[in-house]
Amino acid sequence: MLGTSMEPVTHFLTGACIGRAGLNRKTAYATLAAVLAAEAADIDVLWSFAGPVEELKHHRGITHTFLGAPFVAAAAVGVVWLLHQYWEARRKRKLAKAPPANPRPDPQPDPRAPVLRPRQPVRWLWVYLSALLSALSHLLLDWTNNYGLRPFFPFNPRWYEGSFVFIAEPVLWALLILALLAPWLGGLIGGEIGARRKPFRGRGWAIFALTGMVLLWGWRWSEHGRALHLLANNEITTDPVLRTAAEPYPVNPFRWHLLVETPGYYQTAEIDTRTGVIESNPQQDVLYKPPSDPAIEAAKATFLGRVYMDWGRWAVVEDLGKEPIPGLPPPRLPRERDWNTVRFSDLRFAYNPLGGGRASTPAPLSGWVYIVDGREEAGEVMGGREQK
C-alpha cells in the first residue's frame, strides 16, 4: 500500500556500494552489514498487520529518524553476529571431520594455482560503522522523494521532503548495478587470460556509483529549484498564490509536475525546465477546494482523518455523497439514518509519472471514511483494506 517510499532495490544496492567503497577492506562482513542496514528501517511495514491506517501512521516513523538509526544499525549487526556464530560453528565441525593435512608441501607448486590468503578478521566496530552509514543512507534516500520523513521525531514531528527524485529512479539503478557487475565481469575476463585475482575488487566502481548518485541529486536539486523559480515568475493564475510545489518524474530531470494553491482552488501544471515552457489548462487542471460540512469535519476527527491530515502536506478532503467505498459495502442503517462517503487524497501523488498530467482517481494513497448522520464513523479504508 505504501509504495511511495523509496523502493528497496535502491536501498540494497546503495548499501552494497557503501560496503565495497573501502569499508570491506577494514573488516569482514562490512558489505553484509551495510546491505542489511540499508533496508532495515523499512521493518516498520510490519505495522500493516495492524491495518492500513496503522501502517500509514507508523510508516517512516521511529526507524526513519536520527534517533532510531543507531539502533537500526545495531540490529543489523546483531543479525550479522548471529550468522557469524553459525558459520563459525559450521566451519569448526567441518575441520573436526576433515582428514589431517599432508605435512609434506609440494616442492613445485603450480604458479597458476589460486593463492590461499588468511581469513579476514572481524572488527566489530568497523562492522557497526558500516551498518550505521547505511542506516543513515536510508534516511537520505527517503528524504529525496516526495513522501518525506520525520528525521527529528519524536522531538520534532514535522515532515521533510526533498521532492527532487522519483521513488523509482532507473538512472540510479543503472549506476548502482553497473558498479556491482563491472568488477565481476572484469574478474571473468581476467580469469580467461590467466590474471591473478585481486582481493577487494570493485572499490573504484562503488565510489564511482556513489559519486554519480550525489551528482545526480545535485543536478535534480538544481532543476527542482529552477522549476519553482520559473513558476514564481510566470503567472498561471491571477489569484493570490499561497504556496507551490514541484513533483519529480523518473529519468527526465527537466520535467516536473507543479502544484499551486490559491485561496479558492488548486491548479496543476507541467513544466520543462530546459525550455522554460509551462503548460496548464484552467478548464482541466483546476480543482476547486471542497466546501466543509459536518461529514468532512467528522471524518477529519476519525483515526484515519487524524493520521492523514498529520501526514498529507497537500491533503484534499471531499464529501462524495452516497458513493460506495471501493472494497467496503455501505453501512446498513434504519431509514431514518443517513450516510456519506468522505475521501482523503494528497495532490503530491495525484499525477501520472509515466504519461504526465493528473492521475485518474482514486490517486495513490487515498483513504475513505463512511460517516453516519454527519457525526459517526462507520468504516475506514486505505489501499483497498479496511482498518478494523
LODREN-905757 format. One record per residue (C-alpha): residue number from 1; chain; z, x, y. Coordinates in steps of 0.001 Angstrom, whole numbers, m for minus. Each point is the difference from the previous one (the first is absolute). Last residue first. Layout:
REM LODREN-905757
num=NUM; cadena=A; up=Z; east=X; north=Y .
...
REM end
This chain:
REM LODREN-905757
num=388; cadena=A; up=11845; east=m10566; north=m2834 .
num=387; cadena=A; up=m2664; east=1577; north=2191 .
num=386; cadena=A; up=m3291; east=m1384; north=m1216 .
num=385; cadena=A; up=m2889; east=2310; north=m768 .
num=384; cadena=A; up=m3609; east=m427; north=1183 .
num=383; cadena=A; up=248; east=3019; north=2295 .
num=382; cadena=A; up=2959; east=m1494; north=1811 .
num=381; cadena=A; up=1494; east=m3453; north=m612 .
num=380; cadena=A; up=3095; east=m1846; north=1260 .
num=379; cadena=A; up=1120; east=m3457; north=m1100 .
num=378; cadena=A; up=1853; east=m3065; north=1315 .
num=377; cadena=A; up=1500; east=1159; north=3309 .
num=376; cadena=A; up=1723; east=m2682; north=2055 .
num=375; cadena=A; up=m356; east=m713; north=3749 .
num=374; cadena=A; up=m3242; east=m1647; north=1043 .
num=373; cadena=A; up=434; east=m2918; north=m2393 .
num=372; cadena=A; up=m686; east=2323; north=m2950 .
num=371; cadena=A; up=m1430; east=3478; north=609 .
num=370; cadena=A; up=m2146; east=1662; north=m2657 .
num=369; cadena=A; up=m353; east=3718; north=716 .
num=368; cadena=A; up=m3024; east=2289; north=m283 .
num=367; cadena=A; up=m533; east=3747; north=191 .
num=366; cadena=A; up=m2985; east=2191; north=850 .
num=365; cadena=A; up=m94; east=3637; north=m1066 .
num=364; cadena=A; up=m3797; east=158; north=m93 .
num=363; cadena=A; up=m1723; east=m2609; north=2196 .
num=362; cadena=A; up=m404; east=m3510; north=m1337 .
num=361; cadena=A; up=m2507; east=m475; north=1365 .
num=360; cadena=A; up=m3310; east=1847; north=235 .
num=359; cadena=A; up=275; east=3332; north=1691 .
num=358; cadena=A; up=m847; east=496; north=3658 .
num=357; cadena=A; up=m2737; east=2493; north=750 .
num=356; cadena=A; up=m1164; east=2933; north=m2089 .
num=355; cadena=A; up=m1825; east=45; north=m3317 .
num=354; cadena=A; up=2117; east=2481; north=m1911 .
num=353; cadena=A; up=3408; east=m126; north=1691 .
num=352; cadena=A; up=m230; east=m3791; north=534 .
num=351; cadena=A; up=2538; east=m1040; north=2594 .
num=350; cadena=A; up=3255; east=m1960; north=1 .
num=349; cadena=A; up=2206; east=2959; north=m923 .
num=348; cadena=A; up=1412; east=897; north=3412 .
num=347; cadena=A; up=m215; east=m3699; north=920 .
num=346; cadena=A; up=3103; east=m778; north=m2049 .
num=345; cadena=A; up=361; east=m3342; north=m1760 .
num=344; cadena=A; up=2711; east=m2623; north=m456 .
num=343; cadena=A; up=m958; east=m3526; north=m1088 .
num=342; cadena=A; up=2006; east=m3201; north=454 .
num=341; cadena=A; up=m673; east=m2921; north=m2328 .
num=340; cadena=A; up=1401; east=m3376; north=973 .
num=339; cadena=A; up=2081; east=m2639; north=m1788 .
num=338; cadena=A; up=1086; east=m3613; north=531 .
num=337; cadena=A; up=2818; east=m2300; north=m1115 .
num=336; cadena=A; up=92; east=m3799; north=18 .
num=335; cadena=A; up=m2341; east=m192; north=m2947 .
num=334; cadena=A; up=2401; east=1890; north=m2265 .
num=333; cadena=A; up=m935; east=3634; north=m635 .
num=332; cadena=A; up=m1830; east=2080; north=m2573 .
num=331; cadena=A; up=m491; east=3459; north=1504 .
num=330; cadena=A; up=m3572; east=1260; north=359 .
num=329; cadena=A; up=m1448; east=1970; north=m2929 .
num=328; cadena=A; up=372; east=3813; north=91 .
num=327; cadena=A; up=m2783; east=2475; north=m848 .
num=326; cadena=A; up=m1851; east=m231; north=3300 .
num=325; cadena=A; up=2202; east=m2025; north=2383 .
num=324; cadena=A; up=m1177; east=m3560; north=494 .
num=323; cadena=A; up=m1325; east=m944; north=3462 .
num=322; cadena=A; up=1966; east=m2923; north=1404 .
num=321; cadena=A; up=357; east=1375; north=3525 .
num=320; cadena=A; up=m1141; east=3572; north=426 .
num=319; cadena=A; up=2791; east=981; north=2418 .
num=318; cadena=A; up=m909; east=3544; north=992 .
num=317; cadena=A; up=2019; east=3195; north=477 .
num=316; cadena=A; up=m1882; east=3108; north=1151 .
num=315; cadena=A; up=1636; east=3411; north=m467 .
num=314; cadena=A; up=m1409; east=3005; north=1826 .
num=313; cadena=A; up=2959; east=2382; north=m540 .
num=312; cadena=A; up=898; east=m1839; north=m3198 .
num=311; cadena=A; up=3045; east=1785; north=m1438 .
num=310; cadena=A; up=3007; east=m1817; north=1471 .
num=309; cadena=A; up=m2010; east=m3224; north=316 .
num=308; cadena=A; up=m839; east=163; north=m3692 .
num=307; cadena=A; up=3549; east=582; north=m1201 .
num=306; cadena=A; up=1442; east=m2793; north=2131 .
num=305; cadena=A; up=m2801; east=m2414; north=m933 .
num=304; cadena=A; up=173; east=715; north=m3714 .
num=303; cadena=A; up=3749; east=m646; north=m60 .
num=302; cadena=A; up=m410; east=m3149; north=2088 .
num=301; cadena=A; up=760; east=m105; north=3751 .
num=300; cadena=A; up=m3636; east=559; north=977 .
num=299; cadena=A; up=m953; east=m2980; north=m2140 .
num=298; cadena=A; up=2425; east=m2263; north=1880 .
num=297; cadena=A; up=m1540; east=1061; north=3316 .
num=296; cadena=A; up=m3484; east=m638; north=m1372 .
num=295; cadena=A; up=964; east=m3433; north=m1356 .
num=294; cadena=A; up=1742; east=m970; north=3256 .
num=293; cadena=A; up=m3127; east=781; north=2057 .
num=292; cadena=A; up=m1494; east=3070; north=1686 .
num=291; cadena=A; up=m3547; east=m82; north=1265 .
num=290; cadena=A; up=m2456; east=2228; north=m1878 .
num=289; cadena=A; up=m1276; east=2903; north=2084 .
num=288; cadena=A; up=m3742; east=m336; north=456 .
num=287; cadena=A; up=m2047; east=2278; north=m2216 .
num=286; cadena=A; up=m3066; east=1431; north=1737 .
num=285; cadena=A; up=m2676; east=1957; north=m1872 .
num=284; cadena=A; up=m2517; east=m2792; north=m642 .
num=283; cadena=A; up=m829; east=m1597; north=3360 .
num=282; cadena=A; up=1312; east=2966; north=2018 .
num=281; cadena=A; up=m2452; east=2263; north=m1853 .
num=280; cadena=A; up=1102; east=3625; north=65 .
num=279; cadena=A; up=m1972; east=3225; north=m321 .
num=278; cadena=A; up=1122; east=3193; north=1721 .
num=277; cadena=A; up=m2539; east=2845; north=374 .
num=276; cadena=A; up=1424; east=3425; north=888 .
num=275; cadena=A; up=m2814; east=1721; north=m1898 .
num=274; cadena=A; up=2125; east=2355; north=m2114 .
num=273; cadena=A; up=3101; east=m2157; north=386 .
num=272; cadena=A; up=m1687; east=m2888; north=m1803 .
num=271; cadena=A; up=2047; east=m3095; north=710 .
num=270; cadena=A; up=527; east=m3384; north=m1659 .
num=269; cadena=A; up=1925; east=m2786; north=1705 .
num=268; cadena=A; up=2850; east=m2424; north=m546 .
num=267; cadena=A; up=1562; east=m2455; north=2433 .
num=266; cadena=A; up=3466; east=m1533; north=m156 .
num=265; cadena=A; up=930; east=m3019; north=2075 .
num=264; cadena=A; up=2033; east=m1576; north=2803 .
num=263; cadena=A; up=2053; east=2731; north=1659 .
num=262; cadena=A; up=m2579; east=2672; north=m957 .
num=261; cadena=A; up=m23; east=2190; north=m3104 .
num=260; cadena=A; up=m2847; east=2357; north=m819 .
num=259; cadena=A; up=m766; east=1416; north=m3446 .
num=258; cadena=A; up=m2759; east=2521; north=m673 .
num=257; cadena=A; up=m1643; east=929; north=m3313 .
num=256; cadena=A; up=m1145; east=3604; north=87 .
num=255; cadena=A; up=m3106; east=2044; north=m905 .
num=254; cadena=A; up=m391; east=3634; north=1072 .
num=253; cadena=A; up=2067; east=1544; north=m2828 .
num=252; cadena=A; up=m2365; east=m1449; north=m2666 .
num=251; cadena=A; up=1403; east=601; north=m3488 .
num=250; cadena=A; up=2352; east=m3031; north=m158 .
num=249; cadena=A; up=438; east=m2328; north=2993 .
num=248; cadena=A; up=2949; east=321; north=2333 .
num=247; cadena=A; up=1909; east=m2559; north=2132 .
num=246; cadena=A; up=145; east=270; north=3804 .
num=245; cadena=A; up=2757; east=m1815; north=1892 .
num=244; cadena=A; up=448; east=m1741; north=3345 .
num=243; cadena=A; up=2809; east=m1524; north=2046 .
num=242; cadena=A; up=744; east=m2659; north=2623 .
num=241; cadena=A; up=m3465; east=m257; north=1515 .
num=240; cadena=A; up=m296; east=m2290; north=3022 .
num=239; cadena=A; up=m3015; east=m2328; north=m292 .
num=238; cadena=A; up=m3529; east=1078; north=939 .
num=237; cadena=A; up=m820; east=1039; north=m3550 .
num=236; cadena=A; up=m2231; east=2708; north=m1502 .
num=235; cadena=A; up=683; east=2070; north=3095 .
num=234; cadena=A; up=m918; east=3582; north=m785 .
num=233; cadena=A; up=2218; east=2831; north=1220 .
num=232; cadena=A; up=3008; east=m816; north=m2181 .
num=231; cadena=A; up=m2269; east=m438; north=m3024 .
num=230; cadena=A; up=m1581; east=3393; north=590 .
num=229; cadena=A; up=3458; east=1603; north=143 .
num=228; cadena=A; up=1124; east=m1805; north=m3168 .
num=227; cadena=A; up=m3065; east=1229; north=m1885 .
num=226; cadena=A; up=448; east=3518; north=1420 .
num=225; cadena=A; up=3573; east=111; north=m1279 .
num=224; cadena=A; up=m1163; east=m955; north=m3479 .
num=223; cadena=A; up=m2817; east=2559; north=252 .
num=222; cadena=A; up=2549; east=2741; north=760 .
num=221; cadena=A; up=2305; east=m1077; north=m2814 .
num=220; cadena=A; up=m3002; east=m67; north=m2352 .
num=219; cadena=A; up=m908; east=3574; north=875 .
num=218; cadena=A; up=3593; east=1199; north=m248 .
num=217; cadena=A; up=453; east=m1738; north=m3333 .
num=216; cadena=A; up=m3193; east=1570; north=m1291 .
num=215; cadena=A; up=1263; east=3406; north=1121 .
num=214; cadena=A; up=3306; east=m587; north=m1805 .
num=213; cadena=A; up=m1803; east=m1013; north=m3195 .
num=212; cadena=A; up=m2336; east=2981; north=230 .
num=211; cadena=A; up=3000; east=2316; north=245 .
num=210; cadena=A; up=1470; east=m1613; north=m3106 .
num=209; cadena=A; up=m3311; east=378; north=m1832 .
num=208; cadena=A; up=m533; east=3644; north=1022 .
num=207; cadena=A; up=3595; east=888; north=m893 .
num=206; cadena=A; up=m582; east=m1459; north=m3463 .
num=205; cadena=A; up=m3327; east=1844; north=m339 .
num=204; cadena=A; up=1607; east=3312; north=956 .
num=203; cadena=A; up=2815; east=m455; north=m2490 .
num=202; cadena=A; up=m2346; east=m994; north=m2800 .
num=201; cadena=A; up=864; east=2517; north=m2716 .
num=200; cadena=A; up=3631; east=789; north=m666 .
num=199; cadena=A; up=m734; east=2632; north=m2661 .
num=198; cadena=A; up=m3402; east=1686; north=m252 .
num=197; cadena=A; up=m2095; east=m227; north=m3151 .
num=196; cadena=A; up=m1817; east=3187; north=m864 .
num=195; cadena=A; up=m3755; east=m321; north=407 .
num=194; cadena=A; up=m2052; east=m272; north=m3201 .
num=193; cadena=A; up=m3125; east=m1552; north=1528 .
num=192; cadena=A; up=588; east=m3399; north=m1611 .
num=191; cadena=A; up=3706; east=59; north=785 .
num=190; cadena=A; up=m684; east=624; north=3679 .
num=189; cadena=A; up=m2267; east=m3043; north=133 .
num=188; cadena=A; up=2635; east=m2186; north=m1625 .
num=187; cadena=A; up=2692; east=1399; north=2282 .
num=186; cadena=A; up=m2091; east=m731; north=3079 .
num=185; cadena=A; up=m393; east=m3580; north=m1178 .
num=184; cadena=A; up=3779; east=m276; north=m311 .
num=183; cadena=A; up=499; east=1626; north=3408 .
num=182; cadena=A; up=m2458; east=m2508; north=1584 .
num=181; cadena=A; up=1515; east=m3078; north=m1640 .
num=180; cadena=A; up=3345; east=m145; north=1836 .
num=179; cadena=A; up=m1224; east=772; north=3513 .
num=178; cadena=A; up=m3085; east=m2181; north=m514 .
num=177; cadena=A; up=2250; east=m2918; north=m967 .
num=176; cadena=A; up=1996; east=420; north=3201 .
num=175; cadena=A; up=m2967; east=157; north=2360 .
num=174; cadena=A; up=m1951; east=m2792; north=m1710 .
num=173; cadena=A; up=3020; east=m2302; north=m111 .
num=172; cadena=A; up=677; east=658; north=3684 .
num=171; cadena=A; up=m3576; east=m988; north=879 .
num=170; cadena=A; up=331; east=m3095; north=m2205 .
num=169; cadena=A; up=2818; east=m1376; north=2203 .
num=168; cadena=A; up=1988; east=m2866; north=m1527 .
num=167; cadena=A; up=2675; east=m1351; north=2365 .
num=166; cadena=A; up=m2240; east=576; north=3032 .
num=165; cadena=A; up=969; east=2846; north=2309 .
num=164; cadena=A; up=680; east=m370; north=3751 .
num=163; cadena=A; up=2616; east=m2756; north=44 .
num=162; cadena=A; up=2864; east=2412; north=833 .
num=161; cadena=A; up=2717; east=m2478; north=m925 .
num=160; cadena=A; up=3665; east=m200; north=967 .
num=159; cadena=A; up=2378; east=m2856; north=m903 .
num=158; cadena=A; up=3320; east=m214; north=1826 .
num=157; cadena=A; up=3202; east=m393; north=m2043 .
num=156; cadena=A; up=1790; east=2987; north=1623 .
num=155; cadena=A; up=3197; east=1231; north=m1646 .
num=154; cadena=A; up=m921; east=m1516; north=m3379 .
num=153; cadena=A; up=m2831; east=1080; north=207 .
num=152; cadena=A; up=m1353; east=3014; north=1906 .
num=151; cadena=A; up=m3322; east=247; north=m1886 .
num=150; cadena=A; up=m788; east=m3723; north=288 .
num=149; cadena=A; up=m3543; east=m281; north=m1376 .
num=148; cadena=A; up=m3487; east=m1021; north=1075 .
num=147; cadena=A; up=m2560; east=m2381; north=m1464 .
num=146; cadena=A; up=m2717; east=1405; north=2293 .
num=145; cadena=A; up=m628; east=3351; north=m1688 .
num=144; cadena=A; up=1166; east=3478; north=1072 .
num=143; cadena=A; up=3691; east=m776; north=m555 .
num=142; cadena=A; up=m501; east=m315; north=m3749 .
num=141; cadena=A; up=m1434; east=3508; north=m187 .
num=140; cadena=A; up=2864; east=1479; north=2014 .
num=139; cadena=A; up=2664; east=m1746; north=m2046 .
num=138; cadena=A; up=m1568; east=1169; north=m3259 .
num=137; cadena=A; up=m286; east=3536; north=1392 .
num=136; cadena=A; up=3782; east=m64; north=450 .
num=135; cadena=A; up=451; east=m577; north=m3731 .
num=134; cadena=A; up=m2498; east=2785; north=m671 .
num=133; cadena=A; up=1927; east=2468; north=2157 .
num=132; cadena=A; up=3234; east=m1047; north=m1707 .
num=131; cadena=A; up=m1448; east=461; north=m3497 .
num=130; cadena=A; up=m1201; east=3517; north=741 .
num=129; cadena=A; up=3367; east=847; north=1568 .
num=128; cadena=A; up=1759; east=m1339; north=m3104 .
num=127; cadena=A; up=m2071; east=2213; north=m2299 .
num=126; cadena=A; up=678; east=2934; north=2322 .
num=125; cadena=A; up=3745; east=m606; north=m309 .
num=124; cadena=A; up=m427; east=m409; north=m3754 .
num=123; cadena=A; up=m1450; east=3439; north=m579 .
num=122; cadena=A; up=m1571; east=m265; north=m3446 .
num=121; cadena=A; up=m1328; east=3314; north=m1287 .
num=120; cadena=A; up=m3692; east=461; north=m853 .
num=119; cadena=A; up=m487; east=862; north=m3648 .
num=118; cadena=A; up=m1033; east=3593; north=m651 .
num=117; cadena=A; up=m3748; east=630; north=m188 .
num=116; cadena=A; up=m2062; east=132; north=m3160 .
num=115; cadena=A; up=m3372; east=1588; north=823 .
num=114; cadena=A; up=m2958; east=m1819; north=m1479 .
num=113; cadena=A; up=m2129; east=2067; north=m2406 .
num=112; cadena=A; up=m3060; east=1670; north=1519 .
num=111; cadena=A; up=1576; east=3452; north=m198 .
num=110; cadena=A; up=409; east=m460; north=m3784 .
num=109; cadena=A; up=3096; east=1917; north=m1044 .
num=108; cadena=A; up=m455; east=3353; north=m1775 .
num=107; cadena=A; up=3322; east=1175; north=m1453 .
num=106; cadena=A; up=1053; east=m3608; north=m779 .
num=105; cadena=A; up=3740; east=m36; north=266 .
num=104; cadena=A; up=2149; east=462; north=m3102 .
num=103; cadena=A; up=3124; east=m2167; north=197 .
num=102; cadena=A; up=m1896; east=m3080; north=m1235 .
num=101; cadena=A; up=1929; east=m3005; north=1350 .
num=100; cadena=A; up=2446; east=m1851; north=m2175 .
num=99; cadena=A; up=m1198; east=m3400; north=m1286 .
num=98; cadena=A; up=391; east=m3000; north=2386 .
num=97; cadena=A; up=2565; east=m2713; north=m822 .
num=96; cadena=A; up=2634; east=1177; north=2481 .
num=95; cadena=A; up=m2655; east=617; north=2647 .
num=94; cadena=A; up=m1272; east=m3564; north=m389 .
num=93; cadena=A; up=3505; east=m1435; north=393 .
num=92; cadena=A; up=566; east=2146; north=3077 .
num=91; cadena=A; up=m3221; east=m1257; north=1573 .
num=90; cadena=A; up=999; east=m3632; north=m599 .
num=89; cadena=A; up=3389; east=530; north=1582 .
num=88; cadena=A; up=m1634; east=1683; north=2989 .
num=87; cadena=A; up=m2555; east=m2786; north=345 .
num=86; cadena=A; up=2702; east=m2686; north=m34 .
num=85; cadena=A; up=2214; east=1835; north=2462 .
num=84; cadena=A; up=m2951; east=585; north=2322 .
num=83; cadena=A; up=m978; east=m3670; north=m200 .
num=82; cadena=A; up=3535; east=m974; north=1004 .
num=81; cadena=A; up=m93; east=2517; north=2863 .
num=80; cadena=A; up=m3369; east=m1348; north=1184 .
num=79; cadena=A; up=1397; east=m3538; north=73 .
num=78; cadena=A; up=2972; east=1238; north=2014 .
num=77; cadena=A; up=m2344; east=1810; north=2355 .
num=76; cadena=A; up=m1731; east=m3311; north=712 .
num=75; cadena=A; up=3368; east=m1657; north=638 .
num=74; cadena=A; up=997; east=2814; north=2354 .
num=73; cadena=A; up=m3233; east=m440; north=1965 .
num=72; cadena=A; up=690; east=m3731; north=389 .
num=71; cadena=A; up=3532; east=880; north=1090 .
num=70; cadena=A; up=m1277; east=2417; north=2648 .
num=69; cadena=A; up=m2550; east=m2633; north=1167 .
num=68; cadena=A; up=2541; east=m2815; north=443 .
num=67; cadena=A; up=1378; east=962; north=3394 .
num=66; cadena=A; up=m3416; east=924; north=1342 .
num=65; cadena=A; up=m1132; east=m3460; north=m1068 .
num=64; cadena=A; up=m2482; east=m1455; north=m2498 .
num=63; cadena=A; up=2492; east=m336; north=m2875 .
num=62; cadena=A; up=2172; east=m2149; north=2284 .
num=61; cadena=A; up=m2686; east=m2627; north=535 .
num=60; cadena=A; up=m3735; east=351; north=m313 .
num=59; cadena=A; up=m42; east=m3272; north=m1894 .
num=58; cadena=A; up=3513; east=m1488; north=103 .
num=57; cadena=A; up=m692; east=m3252; north=1849 .
num=56; cadena=A; up=m3547; east=m376; north=m1313 .
num=55; cadena=A; up=1243; east=418; north=m3562 .
num=54; cadena=A; up=2801; east=m2513; north=573 .
num=53; cadena=A; up=m2678; east=m2375; north=1284 .
num=52; cadena=A; up=m2132; east=571; north=m3093 .
num=51; cadena=A; up=2792; east=m678; north=m2513 .
num=50; cadena=A; up=2945; east=1815; north=m1582 .
num=49; cadena=A; up=m2325; east=1785; north=m2445 .
num=48; cadena=A; up=m1979; east=1161; north=3050 .
num=47; cadena=A; up=3044; east=2074; north=978 .
num=46; cadena=A; up=m1227; east=2521; north=m2555 .
num=45; cadena=A; up=m2663; east=895; north=2565 .
num=44; cadena=A; up=2791; east=2054; north=1636 .
num=43; cadena=A; up=m962; east=2782; north=m2408 .
num=42; cadena=A; up=m2590; east=752; north=2652 .
num=41; cadena=A; up=2118; east=2894; north=1255 .
num=40; cadena=A; up=m735; east=1889; north=m3233 .
num=39; cadena=A; up=m3693; east=520; north=818 .
num=38; cadena=A; up=24; east=3521; north=1472 .
num=37; cadena=A; up=3271; east=784; north=m1773 .
num=36; cadena=A; up=m1691; east=m18; north=m3410 .
num=35; cadena=A; up=m2930; east=2138; north=1131 .
num=34; cadena=A; up=2239; east=2485; north=1816 .
num=33; cadena=A; up=2337; east=350; north=m2982 .
num=32; cadena=A; up=m2928; east=700; north=m2320 .
num=31; cadena=A; up=m1513; east=2466; north=2454 .
num=30; cadena=A; up=3228; east=1958; north=359 .
num=29; cadena=A; up=738; east=m117; north=m3740 .
num=28; cadena=A; up=308; east=3785; north=m331 .
num=27; cadena=A; up=1071; east=1827; north=3097 .
num=26; cadena=A; up=m1162; east=1969; north=3013 .
num=25; cadena=A; up=m3691; east=236; north=m821 .
num=24; cadena=A; up=m165; east=m3778; north=m457 .
num=23; cadena=A; up=1077; east=m306; north=3638 .
num=22; cadena=A; up=m3228; east=1619; north=1118 .
num=21; cadena=A; up=m2451; east=m2769; north=884 .
num=20; cadena=A; up=108; east=m1228; north=m3602 .
num=19; cadena=A; up=3100; east=m2131; north=492 .
num=18; cadena=A; up=m1231; east=m1521; north=3250 .
num=17; cadena=A; up=m3419; east=m589; north=m1573 .
num=16; cadena=A; up=1528; east=m1930; north=m2912 .
num=15; cadena=A; up=2129; east=m2065; north=2386 .
num=14; cadena=A; up=m3068; east=m895; north=2045 .
num=13; cadena=A; up=m1826; east=m1093; north=m3154 .
num=12; cadena=A; up=2895; east=m2251; north=m1030 .
num=11; cadena=A; up=340; east=m1581; north=3457 .
num=10; cadena=A; up=m3744; east=m541; north=400 .
num=9; cadena=A; up=m230; east=m1685; north=m3402 .
num=8; cadena=A; up=3082; east=m2161; north=683 .
num=7; cadena=A; up=m1625; east=m2294; north=2598 .
num=6; cadena=A; up=1294; east=195; north=3583 .
num=5; cadena=A; up=1727; east=m3335; north=520 .
num=4; cadena=A; up=m2122; east=m3013; north=498 .
num=3; cadena=A; up=74; east=m1061; north=m3622 .
num=2; cadena=A; up=3226; east=m1895; north=351 .
num=1; cadena=A; up=m951; east=m2657; north=m2479 .
REM end
